[in-house]
């Protein structure tokens, strides 16, 4: 079922800038219920983190390239069966990473051709982008008549860490690890450059303040799942409120190991 948008105004691009494990996937699925929302090739495009600090984090570009090379090694006769959406997404990512202007052109054409009001790229690692990098994205969209509206979701850092560890266990099909292994993985994650870049709340907010002034949305995982906060988000995006399905769980991390700190 689709719903109507408010009086159509300027096209909007929602730039999701984090944080990981703070409800970004749920928000994206909620946005998909709007008739005038057109999704891009992926919820998380991973373009600007790959371009601007790939050498520091070494993800996700290297993984994408490795997957694509592996696919190309296969016999072409089997490509049709194996040509999944993930491979298409990876090729698009590599193309946009090497041709950044095409990223803006893609979303420009996407919203024009579908006569849509707004689209989004909700990639949590964008929280590590600098002021100049946010300005670059903002200016390139505005030059195409598209207003950039950042959305930042935060969460208690300790609970986010717990959720990250549980996601790691789930993705690697690990049912249980010892307390010592828990602590080792926790401290390894905390001390990584990747974690430092992606989890500096003050850095992200200061950069958003500098570039977007007060024109960005901040929500907290602890209270975002309420009609009040979702109404605030809808007002910010200039769309009519749709009553959300708060029972819907998306990309949740089960506490596999009864993680304790």
C-alpha positions as semicolon CSV with decimal commas, in nm:
position;residue;x (nm);y (nm);z (nm)
1;X;0,000;0,000;0,000
2;X;0,131;0,345;-0,091
3;X;0,053;0,685;0,054
4;X;0,035;1,039;-0,079
5;X;0,300;1,303;-0,034
6;X;0,240;1,661;0,079
7;X;0,238;1,940;-0,179
8;X;0,532;1,858;-0,401
9;X;0,825;2,093;-0,365
10;X;1,193;2,067;-0,436
11;X;1,338;1,722;-0,481
12;X;1,505;1,589;-0,168
13;X;1,801;1,359;-0,119
14;X;1,826;1,196;0,222
15;X;2,189;1,150;0,322
16;X;2,197;0,895;0,603
17;X;2,517;0,950;0,800
18;X;2,500;0,690;1,074
19;X;2,530;0,541;1,310
20;X;2,572;0,166;1,266
21;X;2,326;-0,047;1,465
22;X;2,111;0,256;1,544
23;X;1,799;0,183;1,340
24;X;1,905;0,301;0,994
25;X;1,773;-0,005;0,811
26;X;1,435;0,024;0,982
27;X;1,413;0,392;0,882
28;X;1,501;0,304;0,522
29;X;1,226;0,042;0,507
30;X;0,983;0,294;0,652
31;X;1,072;0,546;0,379
32;X;1,002;0,283;0,115
33;X;0,632;0,293;0,208
34;X;0,599;0,637;0,049
35;X;0,478;0,649;-0,310
36;X;0,714;0,934;-0,399
37;X;1,021;0,770;-0,252
38;X;1,241;0,603;-0,512
39;X;1,518;0,376;-0,378
40;X;1,861;0,379;-0,531
41;X;2,052;0,065;-0,623
42;X;2,116;-0,006;-0,253
43;X;2,028;0,124;0,091
44;X;2,400;0,169;0,159
45;X;2,581;0,286;-0,152
46;X;2,924;0,310;0,019
47;X;3,060;0,562;-0,230
48;X;3,197;0,846;-0,019
49;X;3,351;0,635;0,256
50;X;3,529;0,437;-0,017
51;X;3,656;0,753;-0,189
52;X;3,744;0,969;0,109
53;X;3,893;0,731;0,363
54;X;3,928;0,394;0,194
55;X;4,306;0,392;0,254
56;X;4,251;0,426;0,628
57;X;3,972;0,178;0,677
58;X;4,044;-0,050;0,380
59;X;3,673;-0,127;0,352
60;X;3,440;-0,179;0,176
61;X;3,608;-0,116;-0,161
62;X;3,864;-0,396;-0,135
63;X;3,587;-0,642;-0,049
64;X;3,375;-0,522;-0,340
65;X;3,666;-0,549;-0,585
66;X;3,754;-0,897;-0,458
67;X;3,394;-1,017;-0,500
68;X;3,374;-0,871;-0,849
69;X;3,704;-1,028;-0,958
70;X;3,587;-1,363;-0,828
71;X;3,267;-1,330;-1,029
72;X;3,459;-1,243;-1,348
73;X;3,668;-1,560;-1,310
74;X;3,356;-1,768;-1,363
75;X;3,264;-1,910;-1,701
76;X;3,053;-1,647;-1,888
77;X;2,797;-1,914;-1,970
78;X;2,709;-1,931;-1,599
79;X;2,683;-1,556;-1,547
80;X;2,310;-1,540;-1,608
81;X;2,243;-1,779;-1,321
82;X;2,489;-1,612;-1,087
83;X;2,430;-1,250;-1,184
84;X;2,261;-1,152;-0,860
85;X;2,159;-0,807;-0,742
86;X;2,466;-0,794;-0,517
87;X;2,699;-0,821;-0,815
88;X;2,510;-0,549;-1,000
89;X;2,537;-0,327;-0,692
90;X;2,910;-0,391;-0,667
91;X;2,969;-0,296;-1,030
92;X;2,769;0,024;-0,982
93;X;2,971;0,107;-0,671
94;X;3,299;0,064;-0,853
95;X;3,170;0,275;-1,141
96;X;3,058;0,560;-0,913
97;X;3,374;0,544;-0,704
98;X;3,577;0,594;-1,020
99;X;3,329;0,848;-1,164
100;X;3,187;1,046;-0,867
101;X;2,995;1,290;-1,089
102;X;2,789;0,997;-1,220
103;X;2,660;0,931;-0,866
104;X;2,487;1,270;-0,864
105;X;2,370;1,223;-1,222
106;X;2,226;0,882;-1,129
107;X;2,008;1,015;-0,848
108;X;1,916;1,322;-1,055
109;X;1,789;1,106;-1,341
110;X;1,632;0,855;-1,101
111;X;1,412;1,115;-0,932
112;X;1,331;1,292;-1,261
113;X;1,238;0,986;-1,464
114;X;1,019;0,841;-1,188
115;X;0,870;1,184;-1,104
116;X;0,963;1,114;-0,742
117;X;0,996;1,356;-0,455
118;X;1,292;1,200;-0,278
119;X;1,555;0,927;-0,267
120;X;1,827;0,826;-0,023
121;X;2,170;0,684;0,042
122;X;2,182;0,570;0,404
123;X;2,540;0,457;0,464
124;X;2,637;0,468;0,835
125;X;3,014;0,510;0,771
126;X;2,940;0,851;0,619
127;X;2,953;0,967;0,981
128;X;3,330;0,993;0,932
129;X;3,312;1,245;0,646
130;X;3,473;1,587;0,693
131;X;3,320;1,933;0,654
132;X;3,467;1,969;0,305
133;X;3,336;1,628;0,203
134;X;2,984;1,706;0,326
135;X;3,002;2,038;0,140
136;X;3,111;1,861;-0,179
137;X;2,806;1,631;-0,166
138;X;2,568;1,912;-0,073
139;X;2,688;2,148;-0,347
140;X;2,680;1,887;-0,622
141;X;2,321;1,793;-0,544
142;X;2,209;2,153;-0,507
143;X;2,363;2,235;-0,845
144;X;2,114;1,984;-0,983
145;X;1,820;2,134;-0,797
146;X;1,815;1,869;-0,523
147;X;1,807;1,960;-0,155
148;X;2,023;1,742;0,071
149;X;1,866;1,648;0,405
150;X;2,101;1,459;0,640
151;X;1,960;1,209;0,887
152;X;2,174;1,102;1,183
153;X;2,066;0,825;1,421
154;X;2,259;0,781;1,746
155;X;2,260;0,510;2,009
156;X;2,413;0,444;2,349
157;X;2,777;0,357;2,252
158;X;2,799;0,058;2,486
159;X;2,479;-0,094;2,351
160;X;2,595;-0,029;1,996
161;X;2,919;-0,211;2,070
162;X;2,722;-0,503;2,210
163;X;2,506;-0,511;1,897
164;X;2,814;-0,497;1,672
165;X;2,971;-0,794;1,848
166;X;2,648;-0,994;1,826
167;X;2,622;-0,913;1,455
168;X;2,977;-1,041;1,407
169;X;2,889;-1,367;1,581
170;X;2,569;-1,403;1,379
171;X;2,735;-1,331;1,043
172;X;3,013;-1,578;1,115
173;X;2,767;-1,839;1,244
174;X;2,934;-1,850;1,585
175;X;2,693;-1,966;1,852
176;X;2,901;-1,895;2,159
177;X;3,245;-1,770;2,259
178;X;3,422;-1,744;2,592
179;X;3,423;-1,429;2,803
180;X;3,792;-1,380;2,725
181;X;3,723;-1,399;2,352
182;X;3,439;-1,150;2,400
183;X;3,670;-0,902;2,566
184;X;3,940;-0,955;2,304
185;X;3,701;-0,883;2,018
186;X;3,552;-0,586;2,202
187;X;3,886;-0,417;2,262
188;X;4,010;-0,499;1,913
189;X;3,704;-0,325;1,768
190;X;3,728;-0,024;2,001
191;X;4,097;0,028;1,920
192;X;4,056;-0,002;1,543
193;X;4,090;0,300;1,316
194;X;3,761;0,202;1,155
195;X;3,577;0,225;1,489
196;X;3,743;0,558;1,569
197;X;3,635;0,714;1,240
198;X;3,279;0,584;1,249
199;X;3,194;0,647;1,613
200;X;3,299;1,002;1,697
201;X;2,958;1,158;1,764
202;X;3,099;1,503;1,837
203;X;3,300;1,507;1,514
204;X;2,999;1,414;1,302
205;X;2,764;1,666;1,466
206;X;3,019;1,950;1,443
207;X;3,066;1,884;1,071
208;X;2,691;1,871;1,008
209;X;2,647;2,195;1,204
210;X;2,913;2,367;0,993
211;X;2,772;2,261;0,656
212;X;2,397;2,226;0,711
213;X;2,350;2,461;1,009
214;X;2,035;2,338;1,186
215;X;1,888;2,171;0,878
216;X;1,953;1,808;0,969
217;X;1,762;1,547;1,168
218;X;1,898;1,374;1,478
219;X;1,722;1,078;1,632
220;X;1,814;0,830;1,904
221;X;1,768;0,456;1,884
222;X;1,631;0,470;2,237
223;X;1,329;0,682;2,134
224;X;1,309;0,679;1,751
225;X;1,053;0,396;1,758
226;X;0,766;0,621;1,861
227;X;0,496;0,809;1,673
228;X;0,625;1,138;1,814
229;X;0,976;1,100;1,673
230;X;0,859;0,961;1,340
231;X;0,623;1,258;1,306
232;X;0,924;1,485;1,361
233;X;1,110;1,302;1,086
234;X;0,812;1,332;0,850
235;X;0,783;1,703;0,918
236;X;1,153;1,745;0,850
237;X;1,114;1,564;0,516
238;X;0,787;1,745;0,437
239;X;0,583;1,426;0,400
240;X;0,256;1,316;0,555
241;X;0,290;1,097;0,861
242;X;0,231;0,728;0,812
243;X;0,175;0,518;1,120
244;X;0,479;0,289;1,139
245;X;0,487;-0,081;1,215
246;X;0,709;-0,080;1,523
247;X;0,679;-0,458;1,555
248;X;0,873;-0,503;1,231
249;X;1,231;-0,604;1,310
250;X;1,490;-0,530;1,043
251;X;1,856;-0,637;1,061
252;X;1,835;-0,690;1,437
253;X;2,124;-0,855;1,621
254;X;2,017;-1,130;1,857
255;X;2,217;-1,153;2,178
256;X;2,378;-1,481;2,080
257;X;2,642;-1,489;2,351
258;X;2,465;-1,310;2,637
259;X;2,729;-1,044;2,595
260;X;2,832;-0,866;2,914
261;X;3,064;-0,575;2,987
